[in-house]
Amino acid sequence: MEVDIEETRNITNRIENGLSDVEGELLYSLAKNVHGDQVIVAIGKEDAESTLWVAKGSAAGNMNRVYSIRSRSKAMVVIEADEGNTNAEFINKLERAGVDTIVITSYSDSEDTSRKWKDKVGLLLINNLFEYEDIKHVFINWERHLSSDARVVICGIHQPAQIE
């Protein structure tokens, strides 16, 4: 396993995003331990680094599908300006890391996607949404799809959460 982590660290260190190695290794470990009949869902702004850590962890574990939903949630303020180029760059990073067959990427509304969702989610990564209300909105929409032993990881919060 150490070889996989070292390889992933080398790949992700070339991406400037601010995720520490410790955070990446945690994502790797969580993804590696998702049960084989569950999927991994990452929702938020483009973040190749966290998606790579999760995908590499999945590859080292049960080869769970990783759905990278680069959300256009109605609650979000941030929308990618040129999704074609951004998506091509993102997929290129996944290909170079050898995880493009595990990761399914889409630009979609997180809420609409959750309404149509069928699979049990073993790991939900809510990433780079920044605002508490956006994070809360995503969690509420996806909560019903979480397996009983699912893990939820929230990354990239820039506003302190106000628990209600």
DSSP file (Angstrom, degrees, kcal/mol; ACC not computed):
  #  RESIDUE AA STRUCTURE BP1 BP2  ACC     N-H-->O    O-->H-N    N-H-->O    O-->H-N    TCO  KAPPA ALPHA  PHI   PSI    X-CA   Y-CA   Z-CA
    1    1 A M     >        0   0    0      0, 0.0     4,-2.3     0, 0.0     3,-0.2   0.000 360.0 360.0 360.0 -37.1    0.0    0.0    0.0
    2    2 A E  H  >  +     0   0    0      1,-0.2     4,-2.7     2,-0.2     5,-0.2   0.851 360.0  55.4 -56.5 -35.7    2.8    2.4    0.8
    3    3 A V  H  > S+     0   0    0      2,-0.2     4,-2.7     1,-0.2    -1,-0.2   0.924 107.9  48.5 -63.3 -44.3    3.9    2.3   -2.9
    4    4 A D  H  > S+     0   0    0     -3,-0.2     4,-2.5     2,-0.2    -2,-0.2   0.908 113.2  47.0 -61.2 -43.4    0.4    3.3   -4.0
    5    5 A I  H  X S+     0   0    0     -4,-2.3     4,-2.8     2,-0.2    -2,-0.2   0.925 112.7  48.9 -66.0 -43.9    0.3    6.2   -1.5
    6    6 A E  H  X S+     0   0    0     -4,-2.7     4,-2.3    -5,-0.2    -2,-0.2   0.917 112.4  48.6 -62.0 -43.0    3.8    7.3   -2.5
    7    7 A E  H  X S+     0   0    0     -4,-2.7     4,-2.0     2,-0.2    -2,-0.2   0.921 113.2  47.3 -62.1 -44.4    2.8    7.2   -6.2
    8    8 A T  H  X S+     0   0    0     -4,-2.5     4,-3.0     1,-0.2     5,-0.3   0.902 110.2  52.8 -64.9 -41.3   -0.4    9.2   -5.5
    9    9 A R  H  X S+     0   0    0     -4,-2.8     4,-2.1     1,-0.2    -1,-0.2   0.913 109.0  50.1 -59.7 -43.4    1.5   11.7   -3.4
   10   10 A N  H  < S+     0   0    0     -4,-2.3     4,-0.4     2,-0.2    -1,-0.2   0.889 113.9  45.3 -63.1 -39.5    4.0   12.3   -6.3
   11   11 A I  H >< S+     0   0    0     -4,-2.0     3,-1.1     1,-0.2    -2,-0.2   0.943 116.3  43.6 -68.4 -48.3    1.1   12.8   -8.8
   12   12 A T  H >< S+     0   0    0     -4,-3.0     3,-1.8     1,-0.3    -2,-0.2   0.762  99.9  69.0 -75.2 -23.8   -0.9   15.1   -6.6
   13   13 A N  T 3< S+     0   0    0     -4,-2.1    -1,-0.3     1,-0.3    -2,-0.2   0.708  93.5  60.8 -66.5 -16.6    2.0   17.2   -5.4
   14   14 A R  T <  S+     0   0    0     -3,-1.1     2,-0.6    -4,-0.4    -1,-0.3   0.530  92.8  77.7 -83.4  -6.5    2.2   18.5   -9.0
   15   15 A I  S <  S-     0   0    0     -3,-1.8     2,-0.9    -4,-0.1     3,-0.3  -0.914  78.3-142.6-106.0 120.5   -1.3   19.9   -8.6
   16   16 A E        +     0   0    0     -2,-0.6    -3,-0.1     1,-0.2    -2,-0.1  -0.720  56.6 119.1 -85.2 108.9   -1.5   23.1   -6.7
   17   17 A N  S    S-     0   0    0     -2,-0.9    -1,-0.2     2,-0.2     3,-0.1   0.486  75.2-111.8-146.2 -17.1   -4.7   22.9   -4.7
   18   18 A G        +     0   0    0     -3,-0.3     2,-0.5     1,-0.3    -2,-0.1   0.480  65.1 138.6  96.1   1.2   -3.8   23.0   -1.0
   19   19 A L        -     0   0    0     -7,-0.1    -1,-0.3     4,-0.0    -2,-0.2  -0.698  48.2-134.5 -80.7 126.7   -4.7   19.5    0.1
   20   20 A S     >  -     0   0    0     -2,-0.5     4,-2.6     1,-0.1     5,-0.2  -0.346  18.5-113.2 -76.7 162.4   -2.1   18.2    2.5
   21   21 A D  H  > S+     0   0    0      1,-0.2     4,-2.9     2,-0.2     5,-0.2   0.877 118.8  54.7 -60.4 -38.1   -0.6   14.7    2.2
   22   22 A V  H  > S+     0   0    0      2,-0.2     4,-1.8     1,-0.2    -1,-0.2   0.925 109.8  45.9 -63.1 -44.6   -2.2   13.8    5.5
   23   23 A E  H  > S+     0   0    0      2,-0.2     4,-2.2     1,-0.2    -2,-0.2   0.919 113.7  49.7 -63.4 -43.4   -5.6   14.8    4.1
   24   24 A G  H  X S+     0   0    0     -4,-2.6     4,-2.6     1,-0.2    -2,-0.2   0.913 109.2  51.0 -61.4 -43.9   -5.0   13.0    0.9
   25   25 A E  H  X S+     0   0    0     -4,-2.9     4,-2.4     1,-0.2    -1,-0.2   0.844 108.1  53.2 -64.6 -33.4   -4.0    9.8    2.7
   26   26 A L  H  X S+     0   0    0     -4,-1.8     4,-2.7     2,-0.2    -1,-0.2   0.933 109.8  47.4 -65.3 -45.2   -7.1   10.0    4.7
   27   27 A L  H  X S+     0   0    0     -4,-2.2     4,-2.5     2,-0.2     5,-0.2   0.917 111.9  51.5 -60.2 -43.0   -9.2   10.2    1.6
   28   28 A Y  H  X S+     0   0    0     -4,-2.6     4,-2.5     1,-0.2    -2,-0.2   0.936 111.8  46.0 -56.9 -50.1   -7.2    7.3    0.1
   29   29 A S  H  X S+     0   0    0     -4,-2.4     4,-1.3     2,-0.2    -2,-0.2   0.905 112.5  49.4 -63.6 -44.1   -7.8    5.2    3.1
   30   30 A L  H  < S+     0   0    0     -4,-2.7     3,-0.3     1,-0.2    -1,-0.2   0.920 114.1  45.9 -62.1 -43.4  -11.6    6.0    3.3
   31   31 A A  H >< S+     0   0    0     -4,-2.5     3,-1.4     1,-0.2    31,-0.4   0.887 108.5  56.3 -66.8 -39.0  -12.0    5.2   -0.4
   32   32 A K  H 3< S+     0   0    0     -4,-2.5    30,-0.3     1,-0.3    -1,-0.2   0.808 107.9  49.2 -62.3 -29.5  -10.0    2.0   -0.1
   33   33 A N  T 3< S+     0   0    0     -4,-1.3     2,-0.3    -3,-0.3    -1,-0.3   0.275  78.1 120.9 -99.2  10.5  -12.3    0.7    2.6
   34   34 A V  S <  S-     0   0    0     -3,-1.4    28,-0.3    -4,-0.1    30,-0.1  -0.581  73.7-103.6 -73.1 135.7  -15.6    1.3    0.9
   35   35 A H    >   -     0   0    0     -2,-0.3     3,-1.7     1,-0.1    87,-0.1  -0.213  27.6-114.5 -59.6 150.3  -17.6   -1.9    0.5
   36   36 A G  T 3  S+     0   0    0      1,-0.3    -1,-0.1    28,-0.1    -2,-0.1   0.692 112.0  56.3 -63.0 -22.8  -17.6   -3.5   -2.9
   37   37 A D  T 3  S+     0   0    0     27,-0.1    83,-0.4     2,-0.1    -1,-0.3   0.278  99.5  75.6 -94.5  11.9  -21.4   -3.0   -3.5
   38   38 A Q    <   -     0   0    0     -3,-1.7    27,-0.3    81,-0.1     2,-0.3  -0.757  67.8-138.0-119.2 165.2  -21.2    0.8   -2.9
   39   39 A V  E     -a  121   0A   0     81,-2.3    83,-2.8    -2,-0.3    84,-1.2  -0.741  13.1-125.4-117.6 168.5  -20.1    3.8   -4.8
   40   40 A I  E     -ab 123  66A   0     25,-2.6    27,-3.2    -2,-0.3     2,-0.5  -0.951  22.1-164.6-113.7 133.3  -18.1    6.9   -4.0
   41   41 A V  E     -ab 124  67A   0     82,-2.7    84,-3.2    -2,-0.4     2,-0.5  -0.981   5.8-171.6-124.0 125.9  -19.6   10.3   -4.9
   42   42 A A  E     -ab 125  68A   0     25,-3.1    27,-3.0    -2,-0.5     2,-0.4  -0.974  11.0-175.0-115.7 121.7  -17.5   13.6   -4.9
   43   43 A I  E     +ab 126  69A   0     82,-3.3    84,-3.3    -2,-0.5     2,-0.3  -0.954  34.9  54.0-121.7 133.4  -19.6   16.7   -5.3
   44   44 A G  E    S-a  127   0A   0     25,-2.0    27,-0.5    -2,-0.4    84,-0.2  -0.954  85.5 -19.5 150.2-163.7  -18.3   20.3   -5.7
   45   45 A K  S    S-     0   0    0     82,-1.0    26,-0.1    -2,-0.3    82,-0.1  -0.253  89.1 -68.5 -66.4 162.2  -16.0   22.4   -7.8
   46   46 A E        +     0   0    0     24,-0.1    -1,-0.2    25,-0.1     2,-0.1  -0.309  60.5 164.5 -53.5 130.9  -13.3   20.8   -9.9
   47   47 A D     >  +     0   0    0     -3,-0.1     4,-1.9     1,-0.1     5,-0.2  -0.612  12.5 176.0-151.8  86.8  -10.7   19.3   -7.6
   48   48 A A  H  > S+     0   0    0      1,-0.2     4,-2.6     2,-0.2     5,-0.2   0.851  78.2  60.8 -61.3 -35.1   -8.4   16.9   -9.4
   49   49 A E  H  > S+     0   0    0      2,-0.2     4,-2.1     1,-0.2    -1,-0.2   0.953 108.6  38.2 -63.0 -53.1   -6.3   16.4   -6.3
   50   50 A S  H  > S+     0   0    0      1,-0.2     4,-2.4     2,-0.2    -1,-0.2   0.883 116.3  53.5 -67.8 -36.2   -9.0   15.0   -4.0
   51   51 A T  H  X S+     0   0    0     -4,-1.9     4,-2.9     2,-0.2    -1,-0.2   0.901 108.5  50.4 -63.6 -40.1  -10.6   13.0   -6.8
   52   52 A L  H  X S+     0   0    0     -4,-2.6     4,-2.8     2,-0.2     5,-0.2   0.919 110.1  49.4 -63.8 -43.7   -7.2   11.4   -7.6
   53   53 A W  H  X S+     0   0    0     -4,-2.1     4,-2.1     2,-0.2    -2,-0.2   0.935 114.9  44.7 -59.9 -45.9   -6.6   10.5   -3.9
   54   54 A V  H  X S+     0   0    0     -4,-2.4     4,-2.4     2,-0.2    -2,-0.2   0.922 114.6  48.2 -65.6 -44.4  -10.1    8.9   -3.7
   55   55 A A  H  X S+     0   0    0     -4,-2.9     4,-2.5     2,-0.2    -2,-0.2   0.902 111.6  49.3 -64.8 -41.5   -9.8    7.1   -7.1
   56   56 A K  H  X S+     0   0    0     -4,-2.8     4,-1.7     2,-0.2    -1,-0.2   0.891 111.4  50.2 -64.8 -38.4   -6.4    5.7   -6.2
   57   57 A G  H  X S+     0   0    0     -4,-2.1     4,-0.9    -5,-0.2    -2,-0.2   0.907 110.5  49.6 -64.0 -41.5   -7.8    4.5   -2.9
   58   58 A S  H ><>S+     0   0    0     -4,-2.4     5,-2.8     1,-0.2     3,-0.6   0.911 109.0  52.2 -62.3 -42.9  -10.7    2.9   -4.7
   59   59 A A  H 3<5S+     0   0    0     -4,-2.5    -1,-0.2     1,-0.2    -2,-0.2   0.845 110.2  48.7 -63.0 -33.9   -8.3    1.2   -7.1
   60   60 A A  H 3<5S+     0   0    0     -4,-1.7    -1,-0.2    -5,-0.2    -2,-0.2   0.651 123.3  32.7 -79.0 -15.5   -6.3   -0.2   -4.1
   61   61 A G  T <<5S-     0   0    0     -4,-0.9    -3,-0.1    -3,-0.6   -29,-0.1   0.503 131.2 -28.8-105.8-112.5   -9.5   -1.4   -2.5
   62   62 A N  T   5S-     0   0    0    -31,-0.4    -3,-0.2   -28,-0.3    -4,-0.1   0.231  75.9-114.7-100.5  12.2  -12.6   -2.7   -4.1
   63   63 A M      < -     0   0    0     -5,-2.8    -4,-0.2    -6,-0.2    -5,-0.1   0.874  48.8-175.9  56.9  39.0  -12.5   -0.8   -7.4
   64   64 A N        -     0   0    0     -6,-0.3    -1,-0.2   -33,-0.2   -25,-0.1  -0.371  31.5-103.4 -64.6 143.7  -15.6    1.2   -6.5
   65   65 A R        -     0   0    0    -27,-0.3   -25,-2.6    38,-0.1     2,-0.6  -0.461  31.4-148.8 -64.2 139.1  -16.9    3.6   -9.1
   66   66 A V  E     -bc  40 103A   0     36,-2.2    38,-3.0   -27,-0.2     2,-0.7  -0.966   6.0-159.4-114.1 116.5  -16.1    7.2   -8.3
   67   67 A Y  E     -bc  41 104A   0    -27,-3.2   -25,-3.1    -2,-0.6     2,-0.9  -0.868   2.3-163.4 -98.5 114.1  -18.7    9.7   -9.5
   68   68 A S  E     -bc  42 105A   0     36,-2.7    38,-2.2    -2,-0.7     2,-0.9  -0.844   6.6-172.1-100.0 101.6  -17.3   13.2   -9.7
   69   69 A I  E     -bc  43 106A   0    -27,-3.0   -25,-2.0    -2,-0.9     2,-1.8  -0.825  11.5-159.7 -99.8 102.9  -20.2   15.5   -9.9
   70   70 A R        -     0   0    0     36,-2.8    38,-0.4    -2,-0.9   -25,-0.2  -0.624  35.7-135.5 -85.5  86.2  -18.8   18.9  -10.7
   71   71 A S        -     0   0    0     -2,-1.8    38,-0.2   -27,-0.5   -25,-0.1   0.057  39.1-175.2 -62.9 144.6  -22.0   20.5   -9.4
   72   72 A R        +     0   0    0     36,-1.9    37,-0.2     7,-0.1    -1,-0.1  -0.342  31.7 174.2-120.3  44.9  -24.1   23.3  -10.8
   73   73 A S    >   -     0   0    0     35,-0.2     3,-1.6     1,-0.1    36,-0.1  -0.193  42.0-123.3 -55.1 143.9  -26.3   23.3   -7.8
   74   74 A K  T 3  S+     0   0    0      1,-0.3    -1,-0.1    60,-0.0    60,-0.0   0.780 113.2  56.2 -59.5 -26.9  -28.9   26.0   -7.7
   75   75 A A  T 3  S+     0   0    0     59,-0.1    -1,-0.3    58,-0.1     2,-0.2   0.617  89.9  97.7 -81.3 -12.4  -27.4   27.1   -4.3
   76   76 A M    <   -     0   0    0     -3,-1.6    53,-0.0     1,-0.1     3,-0.0  -0.501  50.2-169.6 -83.5 146.3  -23.9   27.5   -5.7
   77   77 A V        +     0   0    0     52,-0.2     2,-0.5    -2,-0.2    -1,-0.1   0.753  69.2  80.9 -95.2 -34.2  -22.5   30.8   -6.8
   78   78 A V        +     0   0    0     51,-0.2     2,-0.4     2,-0.0    -2,-0.1  -0.638  54.0 169.6 -82.7 122.5  -19.4   29.3   -8.5
   79   79 A I        -     0   0    0     -2,-0.5     2,-0.1    -7,-0.1    -7,-0.1  -1.000  39.2-110.8-130.9 133.6  -19.9   28.0  -12.0
   80   80 A E        -     0   0    0     -2,-0.4     3,-0.4     1,-0.1    -2,-0.0  -0.402  21.2-149.4 -63.6 134.8  -17.1   27.0  -14.3
   81   81 A A  S    S+     0   0    0      1,-0.3     2,-0.4    -2,-0.1    -1,-0.1   0.893  89.0  24.4 -74.1 -41.7  -16.8   29.5  -17.2
   82   82 A D     >  +     0   0    0      1,-0.1     4,-2.2     2,-0.1    -1,-0.3  -0.712  67.2 173.2-127.9  80.6  -15.5   27.1  -19.8
   83   83 A E  H  > S+     0   0    0     -2,-0.4     4,-2.8    -3,-0.4     5,-0.2   0.793  74.3  61.1 -64.0 -29.3  -16.6   23.6  -18.8
   84   84 A G  H  > S+     0   0    0      2,-0.2     4,-2.1     1,-0.2    -1,-0.2   0.964 111.6  36.1 -61.6 -53.3  -15.3   22.0  -22.1
   85   85 A N  H  > S+     0   0    0     -3,-0.2     4,-2.3     2,-0.2     5,-0.2   0.909 119.2  50.4 -66.6 -42.1  -11.7   22.9  -21.6
   86   86 A T  H  X S+     0   0    0     -4,-2.2     4,-2.3     1,-0.2    -2,-0.2   0.918 111.6  47.9 -63.4 -43.3  -11.9   22.4  -17.8
   87   87 A N  H  X S+     0   0    0     -4,-2.8     4,-2.7    -5,-0.2     5,-0.2   0.899 110.6  51.6 -65.3 -40.3  -13.4   19.0  -18.2
   88   88 A A  H  X S+     0   0    0     -4,-2.1     4,-2.2    -5,-0.2    -1,-0.2   0.912 111.4  47.4 -62.2 -42.5  -10.8   18.0  -20.8
   89   89 A E  H  X S+     0   0    0     -4,-2.3     4,-2.0     2,-0.2    -2,-0.2   0.908 112.4  50.1 -64.1 -42.5   -8.0   19.0  -18.5
   90   90 A F  H  X S+     0   0    0     -4,-2.3     4,-1.9     2,-0.2    -2,-0.2   0.935 112.1  46.2 -61.8 -48.8   -9.6   17.2  -15.6
   91   91 A I  H  X S+     0   0    0     -4,-2.7     4,-2.6     1,-0.2    -1,-0.2   0.866 109.0  56.4 -63.7 -37.0  -10.0   14.0  -17.6
   92   92 A N  H  X S+     0   0    0     -4,-2.2     4,-2.5    -5,-0.2    -1,-0.2   0.907 106.6  49.8 -60.7 -42.1   -6.4   14.3  -18.8
   93   93 A K  H  X S+     0   0    0     -4,-2.0     4,-1.5     2,-0.2    -2,-0.2   0.895 111.0  49.6 -63.1 -40.1   -5.2   14.4  -15.2
   94   94 A L  H  X>S+     0   0    0     -4,-1.9     5,-2.4     2,-0.2     6,-0.7   0.905 110.9  49.7 -65.8 -41.2   -7.3   11.3  -14.5
   95   95 A E  H ><5S+     0   0    0     -4,-2.6     3,-1.3     1,-0.2    -2,-0.2   0.929 108.9  51.5 -62.6 -46.1   -5.9    9.5  -17.5
   96   96 A R  H 3<5S+     0   0    0     -4,-2.5    -1,-0.2     1,-0.3    -2,-0.2   0.830 110.8  49.2 -61.4 -31.3   -2.3   10.3  -16.6
   97   97 A A  H 3<5S-     0   0    0     -4,-1.5    -1,-0.3    -5,-0.2    -2,-0.2   0.543 113.4-120.9 -84.8  -7.1   -2.9    8.9  -13.1
   98   98 A G  T <<5S+     0   0    0     -3,-1.3    -3,-0.2    -4,-0.5     3,-0.1   0.738  86.5 103.6  77.1  23.3   -4.4    5.7  -14.5
   99   99 A V    >>< +     0   0    0     -5,-2.4     4,-1.8    -6,-0.1     3,-1.3   0.230  36.8 108.3-120.0  13.0   -7.8    6.1  -12.9
  100  100 A D  T 34 S+     0   0    0     -6,-0.7    -5,-0.1     1,-0.3    -1,-0.1   0.736  78.0  56.6 -64.9 -21.5   -9.9    7.3  -15.8
  101  101 A T  T 34 S+     0   0    0     -7,-0.2    -1,-0.3     1,-0.2    -2,-0.1   0.648 110.2  44.5 -83.4 -14.3  -11.7    4.0  -16.0
  102  102 A I  T <4 S+     0   0    0     -3,-1.3   -36,-2.2   -37,-0.1     2,-0.4   0.789 103.1  72.6 -93.1 -34.7  -12.9    4.2  -12.3
  103  103 A V  E  <  -c   66   0A   0     -4,-1.8     2,-0.6   -38,-0.2   -36,-0.2  -0.699  57.9-167.0 -93.9 130.3  -14.0    7.9  -12.3
  104  104 A I  E     -c   67   0A   0    -38,-3.0   -36,-2.7    -2,-0.4     2,-0.3  -0.971  15.9-161.8-111.8 118.7  -17.2    9.0  -14.1
  105  105 A T  E     +c   68   0A   0     -2,-0.6     2,-0.3   -38,-0.2   -36,-0.2  -0.751  15.2 164.5-104.1 148.0  -17.3   12.8  -14.4
  106  106 A S  E     -c   69   0A   0    -38,-2.2   -36,-2.8    -2,-0.3     2,-0.7  -0.980  35.1-137.1-156.1 149.1  -20.3   15.0  -15.0
  107  107 A Y        +     0   0    0     -2,-0.3     2,-0.3   -38,-0.2   -36,-0.2  -0.945  55.7 131.9 -98.4 115.1  -21.4   18.6  -14.9
  108  108 A S        -     0   0    0     -2,-0.7   -36,-1.9   -38,-0.4     2,-0.6  -0.986  65.1 -85.0-158.6 165.1  -24.8   18.4  -13.4
  109  109 A D     >  -     0   0    0     -2,-0.3     4,-2.6   -38,-0.2     5,-0.2  -0.673  35.0-145.7 -76.0 121.6  -27.1   19.9  -10.8
  110  110 A S  H  > S+     0   0    0     -2,-0.6     4,-2.3     1,-0.2    -1,-0.2   0.881  97.4  50.7 -58.0 -41.8  -26.4   18.0   -7.6
  111  111 A E  H  > S+     0   0    0      2,-0.2     4,-1.6     1,-0.2    -1,-0.2   0.930 111.7  46.3 -64.7 -46.2  -30.0   18.1   -6.5
  112  112 A D  H  > S+     0   0    0      1,-0.2     4,-1.1     2,-0.2    -2,-0.2   0.913 112.8  50.8 -62.1 -42.7  -31.4   16.8   -9.8
  113  113 A T  H >X S+     0   0    0     -4,-2.6     4,-0.7     1,-0.2     3,-0.5   0.903 107.3  53.4 -62.4 -41.6  -28.8   14.0   -9.8
  114  114 A S  H 3< S+     0   0    0     -4,-2.3     3,-0.5     1,-0.2    -1,-0.2   0.839 102.9  58.0 -64.7 -32.2  -29.7   13.0   -6.3
  115  115 A R  H 3< S+     0   0    0     -4,-1.6    -1,-0.2     1,-0.2    -2,-0.2   0.846 113.4  38.4 -64.8 -33.1  -33.4   12.7   -7.2
  116  116 A K  H << S+     0   0    0     -4,-1.1    -1,-0.2    -3,-0.5    -2,-0.2   0.485  90.0 123.8 -94.8  -4.8  -32.5   10.1   -9.9
  117  117 A W     <  +     0   0    0     -4,-0.7    -3,-0.0    -3,-0.5     3,-0.0  -0.270  28.0 170.3 -67.6 141.3  -29.8    8.3   -8.0
  118  118 A K        +     0   0    0      2,-0.1    -1,-0.1    27,-0.0     2,-0.1   0.664  46.5  88.2-119.0 -30.6  -30.1    4.5   -7.4
  119  119 A D  S    S-     0   0    0      1,-0.1     2,-0.3   -81,-0.0   -81,-0.1  -0.358  77.1-112.1 -80.2 152.5  -26.8    3.3   -5.9
  120  120 A K        -     0   0    0    -83,-0.4   -81,-2.3    -2,-0.1     2,-0.5  -0.663  31.1-137.2 -78.3 136.0  -25.8    3.2   -2.3
  121  121 A V  E     +ad  39 146A   0     24,-2.9    26,-2.7    -2,-0.3   -81,-0.2  -0.851  24.8 177.4-101.3 123.3  -23.1    5.6   -1.4
  122  122 A G  E    S+     0   0A   0    -83,-2.8    29,-2.0    -2,-0.5     2,-0.3   0.678  77.2  25.8 -95.3 -22.6  -20.3    4.4    0.9
  123  123 A L  E     -ad  40 151A   0    -84,-1.2   -82,-2.7    27,-0.2     2,-0.5  -0.953  64.5-170.2-145.0 122.6  -18.2    7.7    0.7
  124  124 A L  E     -ad  41 152A   0     27,-2.5    29,-2.9    -2,-0.3     2,-0.6  -0.964   5.5-167.9-114.8 119.2  -19.6   11.1    0.1
  125  125 A L  E     -ad  42 153A   0    -84,-3.2   -82,-3.3    -2,-0.5     2,-0.7  -0.934   3.4-168.6-109.6 115.4  -17.1   13.9   -0.5
  126  126 A I  E     -ad  43 154A   0     27,-3.1    29,-2.7    -2,-0.6     2,-0.4  -0.926  23.7-175.8-104.1 116.0  -18.4   17.4   -0.5
  127  127 A N  E     -ad  44 155A   0    -84,-3.3   -82,-1.0    -2,-0.7    29,-0.2  -0.941  43.4 -15.0-132.1 132.0  -15.6   19.5   -1.8
  128  128 A N  S    S+     0   0    0     27,-1.4   -83,-0.2    -2,-0.4    28,-0.2   0.780  76.9 127.5  56.8  35.8  -14.8   23.2   -2.4
  129  129 A L        -     0   0    0     26,-0.5     2,-2.0   -86,-0.1   -52,-0.2   0.708  46.2-166.1 -88.9 -22.4  -18.3   24.5   -2.0
  130  130 A F        +     0   0    0     26,-0.4    28,-1.0    25,-0.3    29,-0.9  -0.165  52.7  86.6  74.5 -42.9  -17.1   27.1    0.5
  131  131 A E  S  > S-     0   0    0     -2,-2.0     4,-2.0     1,-0.1     3,-0.3  -0.735  72.6-136.1 -99.6 139.5  -20.4   28.2    1.9
  132  132 A Y  H  > S+     0   0    0     -2,-0.4     4,-2.9     1,-0.2     5,-0.2   0.895 104.8  54.4 -55.7 -45.2  -22.2   26.4    4.8
  133  133 A E  H  > S+     0   0    0      1,-0.2     4,-2.3     2,-0.2    -1,-0.2   0.873 107.8  50.1 -61.4 -38.2  -25.6   26.7    3.0
  134  134 A D  H  > S+     0   0    0     -3,-0.3     4,-2.3     2,-0.2    -1,-0.2   0.927 112.6  46.7 -64.4 -44.8  -24.3   25.0   -0.1
  135  135 A I  H  X S+     0   0    0     -4,-2.0     4,-2.6     1,-0.2    -2,-0.2   0.929 113.0  49.0 -63.0 -46.5  -22.8   22.2    1.9
  136  136 A K  H  X S+     0   0    0     -4,-2.9     4,-2.6     1,-0.2    -1,-0.2   0.910 110.2  51.8 -59.6 -44.2  -26.0   21.7    3.9
  137  137 A H  H  X S+     0   0    0     -4,-2.3     4,-1.8    -5,-0.2    -1,-0.2   0.915 111.2  46.6 -60.4 -46.3  -28.0   21.7    0.7
  138  138 A V  H  X S+     0   0    0     -4,-2.3     4,-1.8     2,-0.2    -2,-0.2   0.935 112.7  49.8 -63.0 -46.7  -25.9   19.0   -0.8
  139  139 A F  H  X S+     0   0    0     -4,-2.6     4,-1.9     1,-0.2     3,-0.2   0.925 109.0  51.1 -60.7 -45.4  -25.9   16.8    2.3
  140  140 A I  H  < S+     0   0    0     -4,-2.6     4,-0.4     1,-0.2    -1,-0.2   0.894 111.8  48.2 -59.3 -40.7  -29.7   17.0    2.7
  141  141 A N  H  < S+     0   0    0     -4,-1.8    -1,-0.2    -5,-0.2    -2,-0.2   0.808 120.0  36.3 -70.7 -29.7  -30.2   15.9   -0.9
  142  142 A W  H >< S+     0   0    0     -4,-1.8     3,-1.9    -3,-0.2     4,-0.5   0.570  89.2  92.9-101.1 -10.6  -27.7   13.0   -0.7
  143  143 A E  G >< S+     0   0    0     -4,-1.9     3,-1.5     1,-0.3    -1,-0.1   0.854  81.3  58.0 -54.5 -40.8  -28.4   11.8    2.9
  144  144 A R  G 3  S+     0   0    0     -4,-0.4    -1,-0.3     1,-0.3    -2,-0.1   0.672 103.2  54.9 -67.2 -16.0  -31.0    9.2    1.8
  145  145 A H  G <  S+     0   0    0     -3,-1.9   -24,-2.9   -25,-0.1    -1,-0.3   0.510  82.8 109.6 -94.2  -5.6  -28.5    7.5   -0.5
  146  146 A L  E <   -d  121   0A   0     -3,-1.5   -24,-0.2    -4,-0.5   -26,-0.1  -0.499  69.3-125.2 -75.0 135.7  -25.9    6.9    2.2
  147  147 A S  E >   -     0   0A   0    -26,-2.7     3,-1.7    -2,-0.2    -1,-0.1  -0.296  32.9-102.0 -68.4 165.1  -25.3    3.4    3.3
  148  148 A S  E 3  S+     0   0A   0      1,-0.3    -1,-0.1    -2,-0.0    -2,-0.1   0.751 124.2  39.3 -64.3 -22.8  -25.6    2.8    7.1
  149  149 A D  E 3  S+     0   0A   0      2,-0.1    -1,-0.3     0, 0.0   -27,-0.1   0.122  88.8 138.6-111.8  20.3  -21.8    2.7    7.4
  150  150 A A  E <   -     0   0A   0     -3,-1.7     2,-0.4   -29,-0.1   -27,-0.2  -0.209  44.0-139.7 -65.7 154.6  -21.1    5.6    5.0
  151  151 A R  E     -d  123   0A   0    -29,-2.0   -27,-2.5  -121,-0.1     2,-0.5  -0.925   9.1-156.8-113.1 142.0  -18.5    8.2    5.6
  152  152 A V  E     -d  124   0A   0     -2,-0.4     2,-0.4   -29,-0.2   -27,-0.2  -0.985   8.7-170.8-121.0 127.1  -19.0   11.9    4.7
  153  153 A V  E     -d  125   0A   0    -29,-2.9   -27,-3.1    -2,-0.5     2,-0.5  -0.969   5.2-164.2-120.1 131.3  -16.0   14.2    4.2
  154  154 A I  E     +d  126   0A   0     -2,-0.4     2,-0.3   -29,-0.2   -27,-0.2  -0.969  15.4 177.6-117.5 121.1  -16.3   17.9    3.8
  155  155 A C  E     +d  127   0A   0    -29,-2.7   -27,-1.4    -2,-0.5   -26,-0.5  -0.868  51.0  28.5-120.9 153.1  -13.3   19.8    2.4
  156  156 A G        +     0   0    0     -2,-0.3     2,-0.5     1,-0.2   -26,-0.4   0.809  63.3 167.7  76.5  33.6  -12.6   23.4    1.5
  157  157 A I        +     0   0    0     -3,-0.2    -1,-0.2     1,-0.1   -26,-0.1  -0.682  10.8 173.0 -80.7 127.9  -14.8   25.3    3.9
  158  158 A H        +     0   0    0    -28,-1.0    -1,-0.1    -2,-0.5   -27,-0.1   0.448  64.6  61.2-111.5  -4.4  -13.9   29.0    4.0
  159  159 A Q  S    S-     0   0    0    -29,-0.9    -1,-0.1     3,-0.0     3,-0.1  -0.989  93.2-110.5-122.5 128.2  -16.8   30.1    6.2
  160  160 A P        -     0   0    0      0, 0.0   -28,-0.2     0, 0.0     2,-0.1  -0.302  38.9-112.9 -57.7 137.6  -17.2   28.8    9.7
  161  161 A A        -     0   0    0    -29,-0.1     2,-0.6   -30,-0.1   -30,-0.0  -0.454  20.1-150.2 -72.0 142.8  -20.2   26.5   10.0
  162  162 A Q        -     0   0    0     -2,-0.1     2,-0.2    -3,-0.1    -1,-0.1  -0.921  16.6-142.4-115.2 102.4  -23.1   27.8   12.1
  163  163 A I              0   0    0     -2,-0.6    -2,-0.0     1,-0.1     0, 0.0  -0.435 360.0 360.0 -68.9 132.0  -24.8   24.8   13.5
  164  164 A E              0   0    0     -2,-0.2    -1,-0.1     0, 0.0    -2,-0.0   0.405 360.0 360.0-103.5 360.0  -28.6   25.1   13.6
